[in-house]
Amino acid sequence: MGAAWSGAFSFNHYKRTFVMQLTGKLIAILPEQTGAGKNGPWKKQDIVLETSGQYPKKVCVSFWGDKLDRQMLQLGTMLSISFDVESREYNGKWYTDVKGWKAEVAGRAESAPYGGGDDAGSWEPPAFEPTSSNEECPF
């Protein structure tokens, strides 16, 4: 459904919009930043992921407000991040942000196949019971 960049980035087309996703290992959790602006108090959490592949990339992703469950942040964890990219101009220079809006532990949703639970994969086929050689095939 989407194209992939070195298995790290993907674009999923849904309702005429693109969802950008990044999967990588969490290598840094930067200090939370807080402040107050014209719209009230704000907080921002930056994390750094490292992609896999022949040429790994490091990407800093910013989460504003409560869009990130800080309980899942453990260094070395593989995360799948949905994000938007936004650029803005300031004093003649352009700055680009990667703004995360959803984070999940990578593989968590895909690891349990449909109908599978904790015991998925433990099913064994019934034992084969040999029949006597005198029986004929019914068809």
N, C-alpha and C positions, 0 to 999 in steps of 0.2 A: 504494500500500500504506500510505502514511502521509499525514498532514496536514502542511502546511508553514506556518510563520509568516514571512511576508515573504521566503520563499526562504532564510531563514537557519537556522531551527530545524526539525527534523522529528522525528516520533515514528514508529517502526516497531514494529508489534505482532508479537511472535514468542514462541511458547510461553507465552502469558499474562503476558508482561513487556513493558515499554516500553523501547526504546532511544532515548535522546535524543541528537540530533546537532546540531552547530553547524558552519557553514561560514563562514569569514571570513578576512580578511587579517591576518597576524601583524604587529602594530605595536609590541610591546614584549616583551622577554625580561628578566624580573626576575632579580636575583641568586639563585642556588640557596641554600636554607636547609638547614642540617643541625643535628642535635642528638642527644641520647641520652635515651631514656625508659625506662619500666619494661620494655618489650619489646625493648630494645636500640637501636642507632643507627637514625636515620631521616634521610631527605632529601626535600625538597620543591622542585619547580620550578614557578614561576608564569609564565604567559604571558598576553598580552592580545591578543585578536582583535577586529577591527572588522567588523561585518556590513555587507552592501551593502543597497541599497534607498533609498527616499526619506528614511527616518529611520534612519541607521546607528546601531547600538548598539555600545558597547565592553563586552567581557565578559572578566573575569579568570578563567582556568581553572588549577586546581592539579593537578599530577601528583605523586603520592607514589611513592617508591622508584624503580624502573627502568622505569616504565610509559611513558616518553617517550624517543624516540630523539633525542638532542640534536643529532645530525649534520644533521637536516633543518631545524633552526631557523635560518632566514634571514629577516630583516625583509623584508616585502613578499610573502612566500610565502602563497598561499591554502592553508589547512589545513581538513581535515574532522575534527572532534573528536567522539568518542563520550564521553558524560559522565553522571554522576549528580548530582542536587541533594540536599544534605543540610543540615538546620538543627539547631541545638542551642541550648539556653538556658544562659546564664551570668549570674549575679547579676541575674536578672529581665529580661535583655535577650536577644533572639534574634539569632543570627548564622547566615547562610546561606553555604555553600560550593558552588562548582561544581567537582566532582572528576572530572577527565579520566581515562579508562582506556584510550583508544586514540586515536592521532593518525596521520593520513595526509595526504600532499600531495593537495589537492582535485583531482579529475578524473583522477588517475593510473589508478584502476581502470576508470573509464568511458571513458577515451580510446582504449583498444584494444578494438575490437569483437571478438566471437567469431571466432576463426580469424585475427585480424589480428595483425600483428607490426610490425616496423619498416617493412616495405614495404606496409602496409595502405593502400589507396587508390591504389596505383600500377598496378592491373590495368586493362588496356585491352581492350575487346571486339574480337573478330576482325574483320578488314576485310571489308566487304561486297563480293562479287564479282558484278557484273551478269551476268545470263544472256542468251542471245540471245532475241529476241522470238518465235522460232518454237517455243520450248518451252512445253508446256502444263502447267498446274497439275495435280499428281498426284491431287488430291482434289476 
